[in-house]
């Protein structure tokens, strides 16, 4: 009988995770069954207990349950603690282990797939919610010169910036927090959209001129056509754009490795999803 895994969320029908993990299983020869699991908004814990009780080995966790997954776990990785959220659960005997693979996925996509060197660069992270929390620590670990956080609520950005000021990587990086209007006159080599604006067909209220020559605009959302943020970035002089499909596949590969002890290749899977 195949080892059973799933992605849990609400909504969940749009998730590409089953296709990704099926491709990983074929590639590595692992006997894995991976499905989607829709949980009621107020029924995450019960859904996890039921899946685990029926023999499930682990879950990927997506919106809106990443904070609940973190709270549910018996053992929490350093990455999940830094993010204060979990997108990965593994059922080890009587204990539930939580991790967060989002940051690893983003860094792998930026550095390995897109060839972006982050050390000594000027990085702007848009948003201060769960998506931003999940990647802030790994970005800091790459030692950019500047890591600025911008958000509509400046207080949230300030709290997020303060949460990482004492991490080891912060000694090499100027970490700052801003409202969007305060970005006027500043220029960045990498601008990452970690807000949900693209889901609403909107663009964060950015001032003109923030994209430095040769810069990359990166949206954690993915779509067949450029997201509103990426389309805006092109009009503002960004040299390159990229959506979050590579991050999705890379964070899934990290999860697969944690569960199975085998690290799948990702390039062919990214190409497969682009062709669908």
Protein Blocks (a to p, Z undefined) as FASTA:
>chain_A
ZZddddddddfklpcklmmmmmmmmmnopacddddddddfklmmmmmmmmmmnopabdcd
ddfklmmmmmmpmbdcfklmmnopafbdcdehjbccdddfklmmmmmmmmmmnopafehp
acddedjbfklmmmmmmmmmnopabdcdddfblmlmmmmmmmmmmgmklmmpccddddfk
lmgopacfbdcdfbfklmnopacdddehkacghiacddfbdcfbdcfklmmmmmnopabd
cdfklmmmmmmmmmmmmmnopacdfklmmmmmmmZZ
